[in-house]
Amino acid sequence: VGVGANGVGLLTVSNGAKVYSTGSQIGATTAGRGDVLITGPTSTWEIVGDSRYFYVPGSSSGGSTGYNSLVVSNGGTLRMKGSSCAFTIGAGTSNRDSEVILTGSNSVMDLGSNGVVVGYARGHRLSVLDGAQFRAGVVNLGWGSGSNCTVLVNGAGTVFALTNELSVGANSVSNTMIVSGGACVYSGAAGSVGGGGHSNLMVVTGAGSIWSNRAPLRVGS
């Protein structure tokens, strides 16, 4: 499914509707801009099959240079059921300032054991808020030339759970992750901040906020 491939596109999944696809590109070209909203209980977008992808925006070879968004709210669900899949916010090095927001109790983004990259370029954001549930394999915040990217996990009951590693700023600069307001982040392996990069920041603040790793935490290495 392509949303905003060569123009402006909007896709809304609501009122219990379901979308099934083998992948998606939101804002797939420099001429495109896309916005997707998945909202309401049982409203679902499911990516099926192995070695699939979900790009916000673009593709590994380019894509939109403007703002693109994916919002999952009010009990909506985005799910990846296959293996060896990729979920990327800012897939191309020319992409800028796009955003994924997961918000509200019972809202779920379940990417299985698949990997997530937030930012091969500048200014991309992932926000998990207000009791939402985010699940994935490994998450890399800022990758290669990615910089000034942000992950925000906020609110009591909000869970950000990984089966593998959480990396903030691997070989990139000025990326920030904030865990606040009683939110919980769980990593099934190691956690790292600034692995090969610099000026990367992890903040855990507020009563009840947790960052838990099942393997050693590495800072600046």
C-alpha positions, 0 to 999 in steps of 0.5 A, a space after each residue: 500500500 502506498 499513501 502519497 506516492 506522487 501527491 498528497 494522500 490520506 488513509 484513515 482506518 476507523 470504526 473497526 475496519 481492517 487493512 491487510 497488506 504486504 508492506 507500505 510506503 508513506 510518502 514514497 517519492 520526493 513529490 509525495 506526502 502521506 498521512 495515515 490514521 488508525 483509530 478506534 477499538 479493533 481498527 487494524 492495519 496488518 502487515 503480512 508475510 516475511 521480509 516486508 517493510 513499513 516506511 514512514 516516509 519513503 524507501 531506502 533509495 529516497 522518498 518524501 522530503 517533507 512531513 509524513 505521519 502515522 498515528 495510531 490512537 483510541 484503541 487502534 492497532 498496527 501489527 507486523 506478523 512476519 519475520 525479517 521485516 523492517 519498520 523505518 521512520 525516515 528510510 532515506 537519507 533525504 527524508 526529514 521531520 516525519 513522525 509516528 504517534 501511538 497514543 491512548 489506552 489499548 492502542 497497540 503497535 506490535 511489530 513482533 521480533 522485527 527491527 525498528 530504525 528511527 531516522 536515517 536522516 534528520 528530525 524524525 520522531 516516535 512518540 508512545 503516549 498515554 497508556 499505549 503499548 509498543 512491542 518490537 525486536 530491536 530499536 535503533 534511534 538515529 542510524 548512520 547519518 541520522 541525527 536530531 531524532 527523538 523517541 518519547 515514551 510518556 504516561 502511566 501505563 505506557 509500555 515500550 517493550 523490546 525482545 532485543 536491544 535498545 540503541 540510542 545514537 549508534 554511529 550518529 549524533 544528537 539523538 534523544 530518548 525520554 521516558 517520563 510520567 511513569 512510563 516503562 521501557 523494557 529491553 530483552 538484551 543490552 541497552 546502549 547510549 552513544 555507541 560510536 556517536 556523540 551528543 546522544 541523550 537518554 532521560 528517565 524522569 518522574 515517579 514510576 518511570 523505568 528503563 530495564 535491560 536484561 543485559 549490561 547497559 553501555 554508555 559511550 561505547 
